[in-house]
Amino acid sequence: MFGASWQTAHRRFTYWTEARVWAKLHRIILDELGAAGELDWSRCAIDSVSLRAVKGGR
């Protein structure tokens, strides 16, 4: 077997998500690319999804 069990991987992924590791990593990468002049913001896209809450949900 290679690597961690699925339980360990899930636990770590959940912890890292709650600790905002992915957002911080994304920011670091964008900062480094920006400093190197490697970002082309003319090709940037922002997406969001809105869903209706069913059964009285918020």
N, C-alpha and C positions, 0 to 999 in steps of 0.2 A: 504494500500500500504506500502511496506517495502523498505527502502533505498531511494536513489536519483532517479530522473527521468532519462530517457535515455539521454536526452540532457545534464544534469549536469554531468552524468558519462562520456559521450563522451568528453565534454569540459575539464574535469579534466584529463582524460586519455591523451588527446592531449597536454595539458599543461605539464603534468609530463613527457611525451615522449620528448617534446622539451627541457625540463629542464634536460634531461638525468637521471631522477630519477631511471629508471629501470636499467641502466648501473651501476649507483652508488650502488644501492642495490645489484646487482649481484656481484660487486667487494667486498663489505663488507662481503657478505656471503662466498665468496671464501676465503677471508683473514681469517675469523673466522674458517672455516673448515680446512684451511691449518695450522693455529696455533695450532689446536687441533689434527693434524696428521690424519685427516679424509678424505683427498683427495687421490685418487688413479689415478695418471696421466696416468698410463698404460692403463686405460679404457677411455681415453679422445678421442673425435672425433671433428674434425673441418669440417664444411661444408660451401660451398658457391655456389651461383647460378649465372650463367652468361646468359644473354638473349640478343639476337640480337635486336638492335633498328630498328624498322620499320619506313618507311616513312621519312627517313632522320633524325631521332632522334639521340641524343647523347648517 
